[in-house]
Every structure is written in structure tokens, then in C-alpha cells.
Amino acid sequence: MNPFDIKSALLARHAQHVVLIHFPIALFMVGVTFDAIAERTQSTTLALAAHYNLLVAAIAAVPTFLSGVLAWRWALQGATLKGILLLHFLIGLTLTILMQFVAWLHLRAHRRQQPMPIWRFPIEAFVFVLLGVTAHLGGFLSGVNG
């Protein structure tokens, strides 16, 4: 396979998920970091950056999750979900839903021009940690972590 063959890269049975997953992870983690700093420093610029990062992360999480489902169906021929694959799938689904919720919280506060609820931080921190765990499990599934 030629490494510069665009068609092979785009149509590989599993490559899309492996490529797409980095965007929602990075956007969410940076968004949470900006949100925490903005809360501490009262920076409206960082709060707005956090808002947009979390919003785009939530949007990007949907096709990323769907590409994971397609990778399971194509690359693994729809094998029974069990073990690490089942855990990765369930946590990925949970993360996608929680990222939508966090983005909705930010969007609602932004539209109403209200302060963000302080109880969002435990949720954001939980999603932040869960993203790392899921990425680690995905590394095992892809062969990167052994």
C-alpha cells in the first residue's frame, strides 16, 4: 500500500475512527482547561474560547462515535461486543452523551447571558478523566498499547 494514496487512506475500513478521535478529545480537554482558568481569572475571552471548544468537541464526538461503530461493523465484521471492545463502546457512548450535555450547559448559559453553574466542574472533570481511560482502551484495541 502506498502511504500517499489518498483513496486507500480515506476508504480504509477502520482509519476514519483512528483519525477522527483526536479532535473531540483535544477540543474537550482544552475547553475544560480554558473553562477552569476562565473561572479562576474571570476572563471572558477564555470563557468564550472554552465555550467554542466544548461546542465543537460535542459536535465532533457524534461522527467520531459513529465511525467507531462502523469500524466495529467493518473491521471486526460485527463481532460480539465483549471485554475491552464492549467497555470501549459503552464508555464512548456515555462520553458522547455527556459531551453533548456539557456543551448544552455552556450554550444555554451563553445564550441567556447567565453565569455558568459551578456544579459543571465535577462533570467536566469526570468526562476529562473518562476520555483518557477510553483513549487508553482504544490504544489496546488498535494495537498501539500492546
PADRENGU-921842 format. One line per 4 residues: number of its first residue (from 1); their letters; for each residue z, y, x of N, C-alpha, C, O. Coordinates in nm, 4 decimals, padded with zeros to 6 digits. Example, Ala and Ser with C-alpha at 12.3 -4.5 7.8 and 13.67 -1.06 7.14 Angstrom:
BEGIN
1> as> 00.7800:-00.5690:01.3190:00.7800:-00.4500:01.2300:00.7800:-00.3300:01.3200:00.8465:-00.3319:01.4236 ~ 00.7080:-00.2250:01.2850:00.7140:-00.1060:01.3670:00.7870:00.0030:01.2900:00.8039:00.1138:01.3409 .
This chain:
BEGIN
1> mnpf> 00.0000:-00.1184:00.0851:00.0000:00.0000:00.0000:00.0000:00.1235:00.0888:00.0758:00.1314:00.1854 ~ -00.0831:00.2172:00.0564:-00.0952:00.3421:00.1299:00.0157:00.4383:00.0852:00.0288:00.4646:-00.0344 ~ 00.0956:00.4913:00.1790:00.2048:00.5798:00.1389:00.1572:00.7133:00.0810:00.2357:00.7860:00.0201 ~ 00.0292:00.7457:00.0999:-00.0242:00.8713:00.0482:-00.1073:00.8524:-00.0785:-00.1751:00.9449:-00.1233 .
5> diks> -00.1020:00.7322:-00.1358:-00.1751:00.7023:-00.2580:-00.0927:00.7492:-00.3776:00.0041:00.6839:-00.4164 ~ -00.1314:00.8616:-00.4351:-00.0577:00.9221:-00.5468:-00.0535:00.8287:-00.6672:00.0503:00.8148:-00.7318 ~ -00.1648:00.7657:-00.6967:-00.1711:00.6773:-00.8137:-00.0691:00.5640:-00.8032:-00.0008:00.5327:-00.9007 ~ -00.0586:00.5031:-00.6862:00.0378:00.3938:-00.6678:00.1807:00.4442:-00.6825:00.2654:00.3757:-00.7399 .
9> alla> 00.2072:00.5626:-00.6313:00.3433:00.6171:-00.6382:00.3824:00.6507:-00.7816:00.4943:00.6216:-00.8239 ~ 00.2909:00.7116:-00.8563:00.3225:00.7532:-00.9925:00.3263:00.6375:-01.0910:00.3992:00.6424:-01.1901 ~ 00.2489:00.5347:-01.0646:00.2409:00.4236:-01.1588:00.3232:00.3024:-01.1176:00.3164:00.1983:-01.1831 ~ 00.4004:00.3140:-01.0106:00.4871:00.2028:-00.9717:00.5839:00.1739:-01.0860:00.6257:00.2645:-01.1581 .
13> rhaq> 00.6181:00.0486:-01.1011:00.6970:00.0090:-01.2179:00.8386:00.0643:-01.2192:00.8986:00.0723:-01.3264 ~ 00.8940:00.1024:-01.1069:01.0330:00.1473:-01.1031:01.0505:00.2830:-01.0357:01.1591:00.3405:-01.0424 ~ 00.9478:00.3352:-00.9717:00.9625:00.4523:-00.8853:01.0063:00.5782:-00.9599:01.0784:00.6605:-00.9035 ~ 00.9653:00.5943:-01.0821:00.9979:00.7173:-01.1535:01.1487:00.7361:-01.1676:01.1986:00.8466:-01.1464 .
17> hvvl> 01.2202:00.6338:-01.2018:01.3646:00.6469:-01.2189:01.4312:00.6828:-01.0867:01.5182:00.7697:-01.0817 ~ 01.3903:00.6161:-00.9808:01.4479:00.6402:-00.8489:01.4235:00.7844:-00.8048:01.5086:00.8438:-00.7386 ~ 01.3103:00.8402:-00.8401:01.2783:00.9782:-00.8034:01.3476:01.0772:-00.8972:01.4062:01.1749:-00.8507 ~ 01.3417:01.0537:-01.0264:01.3955:01.1483:-01.1249:01.5469:01.1637:-01.1217:01.5992:01.2708:-01.1525 .
21> ihfp> 01.6167:01.0588:-01.0850:01.7622:01.0591:-01.0974:01.8299:01.1666:-01.0143:01.9386:01.2122:-01.0496 ~ 01.7684:01.2074:-00.9058:01.8296:01.3060:-00.8172:01.8423:01.4437:-00.8824:01.9346:01.5184:-00.8499 ~ 01.7529:01.4781:-00.9723:01.7550:01.6110:-01.0337:01.8767:01.6328:-01.1242:01.9500:01.7293:-01.1025 ~ 01.9014:01.5488:-01.2233:02.0195:01.5754:-01.3072:02.1509:01.5621:-01.2300:02.2469:01.6333:-01.2593 .
25> ialf> 02.1562:01.4717:-01.1316:02.2788:01.4578:-01.0531:02.3070:01.5876:-00.9779:02.4162:01.6435:-00.9877 ~ 02.2088:01.6345:-00.9036:02.2282:01.7559:-00.8232:02.2530:01.8782:-00.9117:02.3430:01.9575:-00.8842 ~ 02.1745:01.8933:-01.0164:02.1918:02.0088:-01.1035:02.3288:02.0102:-01.1690:02.3920:02.1154:-01.1781 ~ 02.3751:01.8949:-01.2145:02.5053:01.8907:-01.2801:02.6170:01.9198:-01.1811:02.7068:01.9987:-01.2106 .
29> mvgv> 02.6127:01.8576:-01.0649:02.7189:01.8775:-00.9664:02.7245:02.0220:-00.9176:02.8329:02.0779:-00.9006 ~ 02.6088:02.0819:-00.8953:02.6054:02.2226:-00.8550:02.6524:02.3105:-00.9706:02.7243:02.4081:-00.9490 ~ 02.6125:02.2766:-01.0923:02.6547:02.3532:-01.2091:02.8055:02.3521:-01.2275:02.8654:02.4554:-01.2574 ~ 02.8671:02.2358:-01.2099:03.0124:02.2255:-01.2229:03.0815:02.3045:-01.1118:03.1815:02.3722:-01.1354 .
33> tfda> 03.0275:02.2951:-00.9924:03.0841:02.3708:-00.8802:03.0749:02.5205:-00.9066:03.1724:02.5930:-00.8870 ~ 02.9588:02.5672:-00.9508:02.9426:02.7090:-00.9846:03.0375:02.7493:-01.0971:03.0952:02.8580:-01.0943 ~ 03.0534:02.6620:-01.1953:03.1402:02.6923:-01.3089:03.2855:02.7101:-01.2634:03.3539:02.8033:-01.3059 ~ 03.3311:02.6202:-01.1770:03.4689:02.6296:-01.1274:03.4891:02.7561:-01.0444:03.5908:02.8239:-01.0586 .
37> iaer> 03.3935:02.7881:-00.9585:03.4050:02.9093:-00.8770:03.3980:03.0330:-00.9657:03.4721:03.1290:-00.9445 ~ 03.3092:03.0310:-01.0651:03.2952:03.1454:-01.1555:03.4240:03.1686:-01.2339:03.4637:03.2830:-01.2559 ~ 03.4880:03.0620:-01.2753:03.6148:03.0753:-01.3493:03.7227:03.1364:-01.2603:03.8009:03.2209:-01.3040 ~ 03.7251:03.0928:-01.1369:03.8283:03.1414:-01.0434:03.8050:03.2863:-01.0028:03.8995:03.3644:-00.9916 .
41> tqst> 03.6774:03.3222:-00.9807:03.6452:03.4576:-00.9320:03.6046:03.5534:-01.0432:03.5848:03.6724:-01.0184 ~ 03.5921:03.5026:-01.1652:03.5457:03.5830:-01.2794:03.4054:03.6389:-01.2563:03.3740:03.7488:-01.3018 ~ 03.3214:03.5638:-01.1859:03.1847:03.6056:-01.1559:03.0919:03.5681:-01.2714:03.0728:03.4501:-01.3008 ~ 03.0350:03.6688:-01.3361:02.9419:03.6417:-01.4457:02.8097:03.5864:-01.3936:02.7425:03.5103:-01.4632 .
45> tlal> 02.7725:03.6238:-01.2725:02.6485:03.5729:-01.2131:02.6592:03.4229:-01.1869:02.5671:03.3475:-01.2184 ~ 02.7695:03.3803:-01.1304:02.7884:03.2368:-01.1067:02.8039:03.1608:-01.2380:02.7580:03.0472:-01.2499 ~ 02.8677:03.2222:-01.3352:02.8811:03.1577:-01.4663:02.7441:03.1363:-01.5299:02.7192:03.0329:-01.5918 ~ 02.6563:03.2334:-01.5145:02.5208:03.2201:-01.5688:02.4421:03.1130:-01.4917:02.3674:03.0355:-01.5513 .
49> aahy> 02.4594:03.1096:-01.3598:02.3942:03.0062:-01.2791:02.4447:02.8677:-01.3198:02.3668:02.7728:-01.3294 ~ 02.5749:02.8570:-01.3433:02.6315:02.7292:-01.3884:02.5725:02.6891:-01.5230:02.5356:02.5736:-01.5441 ~ 02.5644:02.7855:-01.6129:02.5095:02.7621:-01.7465:02.3688:02.7030:-01.7375:02.3390:02.6018:-01.8011 ~ 02.2835:02.7664:-01.6590:02.1451:02.7190:-01.6497:02.1347:02.5859:-01.5760:02.0540:02.5009:-01.6138 .
53> nllv> 02.2142:02.5666:-01.4724:02.2127:02.4380:-01.4014:02.2546:02.3247:-01.4943:02.1919:02.2188:-01.4957 ~ 02.3600:02.3467:-01.5715:02.4088:02.2420:-01.6621:02.3113:02.2167:-01.7768:02.2959:02.1034:-01.8223 ~ 02.2466:02.3217:-01.8226:02.1481:02.3074:-01.9291:02.0270:02.2261:-01.8819:01.9831:02.1336:-01.9503 ~ 01.9742:02.2611:-01.7658:01.8584:02.1883:-01.7128:01.8975:02.0450:-01.6754:01.8174:01.9530:-01.6918 .
57> aaia> 02.0193:02.0256:-01.6257:02.0661:01.8894:-01.5947:02.0685:01.8028:-01.7203:02.0279:01.6866:-01.7172 ~ 02.1162:01.8601:-01.8306:02.1219:01.7845:-01.9564:01.9817:01.7507:-02.0058:01.9576:01.6407:-02.0557 ~ 01.8902:01.8451:-01.9918:01.7515:01.8190:-02.0325:01.6900:01.7112:-01.9441:01.6242:01.6199:-01.9938 ~ 01.7114:01.7218:-01.8128:01.6530:01.6254:-01.7185:01.7158:01.4874:-01.7308:01.6539:01.3883:-01.6921 .
61> avpt> 01.8365:01.4790:-01.7833:01.9038:01.3495:-01.7965:01.8339:01.2582:-01.8968:01.8367:01.1360:-01.8817 ~ 01.7720:01.3158:-01.9978:01.7086:01.2339:-02.1023:01.5889:01.1553:-02.0482:01.5871:01.0329:-02.0618 ~ 01.4876:01.2210:-01.9865:01.3778:01.1402:-01.9326:01.4228:01.0490:-01.8180:01.3635:00.9435:-01.7953 ~ 01.5263:01.0893:-01.7469:01.5779:01.0044:-01.6394:01.6373:00.8766:-01.6971:01.6118:00.7676:-01.6458 .
65> flsg> 01.7159:00.8890:-01.8030:01.7716:00.7701:-01.8674:01.6589:00.6820:-01.9223:01.6605:00.5601:-01.9056 ~ 01.5621:00.7446:-01.9874:01.4504:00.6680:-02.0431:01.3704:00.5980:-01.9334:01.3243:00.4855:-01.9528 ~ 01.3537:00.6631:-01.8192:01.2819:00.5987:-01.7088:01.3612:00.4795:-01.6556:01.3025:00.3819:-01.6090 ~ 01.4940:00.4870:-01.6624:01.5764:00.3727:-01.6239:01.5575:00.2557:-01.7183:01.5504:00.1403:-01.6758 .
69> vlaw> 01.5495:00.2866:-01.8467:01.5244:00.1809:-01.9460:01.3871:00.1184:-01.9223:01.3720:-00.0036:-01.9288 ~ 01.2869:00.2024:-01.8947:01.1529:00.1499:-01.8664:01.1513:00.0676:-01.7385:01.0834:-00.0349:-01.7319 ~ 01.2250:00.1110:-01.6370:01.2323:00.0334:-01.5125:01.2940:-00.1038:-01.5388:01.2485:-00.2045:-01.4846 ~ 01.3970:-00.1070:-01.6215:01.4583:-00.2348:-01.6574:01.3567:-00.3233:-01.7297:01.3454:-00.4423:-01.7002 .
73> rwal> 01.2836:-00.2656:-01.8237:01.1876:-00.3441:-01.9014:01.0711:-00.3927:-01.8147:01.0270:-00.5069:-01.8275 ~ 01.0210:-00.3037:-01.7250:00.9027:-00.3402:-01.6453:00.9389:-00.4174:-01.5191:00.8887:-00.5277:-01.4973 ~ 01.0248:-00.3608:-01.4367:01.0537:-00.4220:-01.3069:01.1339:-00.5512:-01.3222:01.1160:-00.6450:-01.2445 ~ 01.2212:-00.5564:-01.4208:01.3043:-00.6753:-01.4392:01.2610:-00.7574:-01.5602:01.3320:-00.8490:-01.6019 .
77> qgat> 01.1457:-00.7253:-01.6160:01.0893:-00.7958:-01.7319:01.1898:-00.8074:-01.8459:01.1916:-00.9075:-01.9175 ~ 01.2733:-00.7050:-01.8626:01.3684:-00.7039:-01.9727:01.4766:-00.8090:-01.9618:01.5289:-00.8563:-02.0628 ~ 01.5106:-00.8461:-01.8375:01.6154:-00.9460:-01.8158:01.7433:-00.9033:-01.8873:01.7661:-00.7847:-01.9113 ~ 01.8256:-01.0011:-01.9207:01.9514:-00.9728:-01.9894:02.0358:-00.8777:-01.9055:02.0527:-00.8964:-01.7850 .
81> lkgi> 02.0881:-00.7758:-01.9720:02.1758:-00.6815:-01.9040:02.3109:-00.7487:-01.8813:02.3788:-00.7870:-01.9765 ~ 02.3491:-00.7625:-01.7546:02.4793:-00.8197:-01.7223:02.5214:-00.7699:-01.5846:02.4387:-00.7246:-01.5053 ~ 02.6487:-00.7787:-01.5582:02.7010:-00.7399:-01.4285:02.6803:-00.5920:-01.3977:02.7027:-00.5058:-01.4827 ~ 02.6376:-00.5643:-01.2754:02.6185:-00.4264:-01.2298:02.5118:-00.3558:-01.3121:02.5252:-00.2369:-01.3412 .
85> lllh> 02.4066:-00.4266:-01.3501:02.2998:-00.3653:-01.4299:02.3529:-00.3194:-01.5663:02.3193:-00.2101:-01.6119 ~ 02.4334:-00.4001:-01.6300:02.4916:-00.3628:-01.7590:02.5848:-00.2427:-01.7426:02.5803:-00.1488:-01.8220 ~ 02.6685:-00.2462:-01.6401:02.7603:-00.1354:-01.6149:02.6836:-00.0062:-01.5857:02.7186:00.1003:-01.6366 ~ 02.5797:-00.0163:-01.5042:02.4960:00.0996:-01.4713:02.4305:00.1559:-01.5976:02.4262:00.2775:-01.6165 .
89> flig> 02.3803:00.0690:-01.6825:02.3170:00.1113:-01.8075:02.4166:00.1815:-01.8998:02.3884:00.2899:-01.9510 ~ 02.5326:00.1199:-01.9211:02.6317:00.1765:-02.0131:02.6874:00.3099:-01.9635:02.7040:00.4038:-02.0413 ~ 02.7161:00.3174:-01.8342:02.7664:00.4440:-01.7800:02.6565:00.5487:-01.7827:02.6833:00.6656:-01.8103 ~ 02.5327:00.5087:-01.7543:02.4206:00.6030:-01.7609:02.4019:00.6597:-01.9003:02.3767:00.7792:-01.9160 .
93> ltlt> 02.4138:00.5756:-02.0011:02.4042:00.6220:-02.1397:02.5194:00.7170:-02.1723:02.4986:00.8219:-02.2332 ~ 02.6398:00.6801:-02.1317:02.7569:00.7658:-02.1538:02.7401:00.8997:-02.0842:02.7703:01.0042:-02.1418 ~ 02.6923:00.8971:-01.9610:02.6704:01.0212:-01.8864:02.5677:01.1107:-01.9540:02.5859:01.2322:-01.9619 ~ 02.4606:01.0511:-02.0022:02.3571:01.1295:-02.0696:02.4159:01.2008:-02.1907:02.3873:01.3184:-02.2132 .
97> ilmq> 02.4961:01.1322:-02.2675:02.5600:01.1922:-02.3854:02.6601:01.2992:-02.3444:02.6619:01.4074:-02.4030 ~ 02.7434:01.2707:-02.2447:02.8433:01.3690:-02.2008:02.7782:01.4934:-02.1393:02.8289:01.6043:-02.1557 ~ 02.6676:01.4753:-02.0696:02.5971:01.5911:-02.0130:02.5410:01.6793:-02.1243:02.5391:01.8017:-02.1122 ~ 02.4954:01.6167:-02.2324:02.4479:01.6935:-02.3479:02.5630:01.7730:-02.4088:02.5462:01.8885:-02.4480 .
101> fvaw> 02.6795:01.7100:-02.4160:02.7969:01.7757:-02.4728:02.8399:01.8958:-02.3882:02.8670:02.0032:-02.4419 ~ 02.8460:01.8778:-02.2578:02.8847:01.9876:-02.1680:02.7837:02.1021:-02.1786:02.8219:02.2190:-02.1848 ~ 02.6561:02.0681:-02.1806:02.5537:02.1726:-02.1937:02.5663:02.2444:-02.3274:02.5490:02.3660:-02.3350 ~ 02.5965:02.1693:-02.4324:02.6149:02.2307:-02.5642:02.7332:02.3273:-02.5636:02.7252:02.4356:-02.6217 .
105> lhlr> 02.8425:02.2888:-02.4983:02.9583:02.3783:-02.4885:02.9198:02.5106:-02.4219:02.9559:02.6184:-02.4692 ~ 02.8465:02.5000:-02.3121:02.8051:02.6204:-02.2395:02.7060:02.7025:-02.3217:02.7146:02.8252:-02.3264 ~ 02.6135:02.6347:-02.3852:02.5131:02.7042:-02.4657:02.5781:02.7757:-02.5836:02.5436:02.8899:-02.6140 ~ 02.6712:02.7091:-02.6494:02.7400:02.7687:-02.7641:02.8195:02.8927:-02.7227:02.8127:02.9963:-02.7888 .
109> ahrr> 02.8938:02.8817:-02.6146:02.9727:02.9965:-02.5673:02.8816:03.1106:-02.5229:02.9110:03.2278:-02.5469 ~ 02.7711:03.0751:-02.4580:02.6776:03.1778:-02.4110:02.6130:03.2516:-02.5289:02.6026:03.3743:-02.5280 ~ 02.5705:03.1766:-02.6289:02.5065:03.2389:-02.7458:02.6029:03.3246:-02.8264:02.5653:03.4305:-02.8768 ~ 02.7265:03.2793:-02.8387:02.8268:03.3545:-02.9151:02.8961:03.4616:-02.8313:02.9759:03.5405:-02.8819 .
113> qqpm> 02.8638:03.4624:-02.7027:02.9260:03.5555:-02.6078:03.0779:03.5440:-02.6122:03.1505:03.6434:-02.6172 ~ 03.1228:03.4193:-02.6102:03.2650:03.3886:-02.6108:03.3039:03.3279:-02.4762:03.2191:03.2743:-02.4048 ~ 03.4308:03.3365:-02.4424:03.4744:03.2692:-02.3187:03.4670:03.1179:-02.3345:03.4808:03.0642:-02.4444 ~ 03.4450:03.0514:-02.2233:03.4389:02.9050:-02.2252:03.5792:02.8478:-02.2447:03.6761:02.9035:-02.1932 .
117> piwr> 03.5908:02.7374:-02.3184:03.7232:02.6744:-02.3326:03.7677:02.6146:-02.1994:03.6869:02.5551:-02.1281 ~ 03.8917:02.6295:-02.1667:03.9432:02.5814:-02.0386:03.9456:02.4284:-02.0330:03.9425:02.3706:-01.9243 ~ 03.9511:02.3624:-02.1494:03.9552:02.2163:-02.1531:03.8239:02.1507:-02.1131:03.8145:02.0281:-02.1077 ~ 03.7221:02.2322:-02.0850:03.5947:02.1750:-02.0407:03.6049:02.1171:-01.9003:03.5307:02.0251:-01.8659 .
121> fpie> 03.6966:02.1702:-01.8182:03.7051:02.1267:-01.6790:03.7392:01.9788:-01.6621:03.6779:01.9134:-01.5777 ~ 03.8336:01.9227:-01.7377:03.8559:01.7777:-01.7234:03.7325:01.6953:-01.7607:03.7061:01.5921:-01.6990 ~ 03.6581:01.7395:-01.8596:03.5361:01.6680:-01.8995:03.4321:01.6792:-01.7899:03.3708:01.5794:-01.7519 ~ 03.4113:01.8007:-01.7382:03.3141:01.8201:-01.6305:03.3533:01.7400:-01.5063:03.2671:01.6815:-01.4408 .
125> afvf> 03.4820:01.7369:-01.4735:03.5285:01.6612:-01.3570:03.5072:01.5114:-01.3777:03.4676:01.4402:-01.2854 ~ 03.5338:01.4643:-01.4992:03.5132:01.3230:-01.5300:03.3659:01.2856:-01.5145:03.3338:01.1829:-01.4547 ~ 03.2769:01.3684:-01.5681:03.1331:01.3424:-01.5562:03.0908:01.3487:-01.4100:03.0107:01.2667:-01.3650 ~ 03.1437:01.4451:-01.3359:03.1143:01.4609:-01.1936:03.1450:01.3316:-01.1179:03.0619:01.2833:-01.0409 .
129> vllg> 03.2639:01.2759:-01.1396:03.3048:01.1529:-01.0713:03.2218:01.0343:-01.1206:03.1786:00.9506:-01.0413 ~ 03.2001:01.0280:-01.2511:03.1233:00.9177:-01.3081:02.9786:00.9171:-01.2573:02.9187:00.8107:-01.2416 ~ 02.9233:01.0345:-01.2322:02.7895:01.0430:-01.1737:02.7857:00.9750:-01.0373:02.6918:00.9017:-01.0062 ~ 02.8877:00.9998:-00.9568:02.8946:00.9363:-00.8253:02.9061:00.7853:-00.8345:02.8411:00.7129:-00.7591 .
133> vtah> 02.9886:00.7376:-00.9268:03.0059:00.5929:-00.9456:02.8745:00.5292:-00.9906:02.8349:00.4245:-00.9395 ~ 02.8083:00.5925:-01.0853:02.6824:00.5379:-01.1368:02.5738:00.5384:-01.0301:02.4959:00.4438:-01.0192 ~ 02.5692:00.6450:-00.9518:02.4718:00.6513:-00.8419:02.4995:00.5407:-00.7405:02.4064:00.4796:-00.6881 ~ 02.6258:00.5152:-00.7133:02.6631:00.4088:-00.6207:02.6175:00.2724:-00.6733:02.5624:00.1915:-00.5986 .
137> lggf> 02.6408:00.2482:-00.8012:02.5945:00.1227:-00.8625:02.4426:00.1121:-00.8584:02.3878:00.0050:-00.8324 ~ 02.3748:00.2242:-00.8844:02.2291:00.2253:-00.8775:02.1778:00.1947:-00.7383:02.0724:00.1332:-00.7223 ~ 02.2526:00.2378:-00.6373:02.2159:00.2045:-00.4994:02.2191:00.0551:-00.4750:02.1339:00.0022:-00.4036 ~ 02.3161:-00.0136:-00.5333:02.3204:-00.1596:-00.5217:02.2030:-00.2231:-00.5939:02.1444:-00.3198:-00.5452 .
141> lsgv> 02.1687:-00.1694:-00.7087:02.0574:-00.2262:-00.7848:01.9240:-00.2071:-00.7144:01.8364:-00.2933:-00.7212 ~ 01.9088:-00.0932:-00.6464:01.7816:-00.0659:-00.5779:01.7752:-00.1305:-00.4406:01.6684:-00.1360:-00.3796 ~ 01.8886:-00.1796:-00.3913:01.8903:-00.2420:-00.2603:01.9306:-00.1484:-00.1480:01.9395:-00.1906:-00.0327 ~ 01.9549:-00.0224:-00.1794:01.9928:00.0750:-00.0760:02.1319:00.0449:-00.0220:02.1550:00.0559:00.0984 .
145> ng> 02.2251:00.0070:-00.1096:02.3640:-00.0183:-00.0687:02.3925:-00.1653:-00.0390:02.5085:-00.2062:-00.0344 ~ 02.2916:-00.2416:-00.0196:02.3159:-00.3821:00.0148:02.2617:-00.4785:-00.0854:02.2755:-00.5997:-00.0683 .
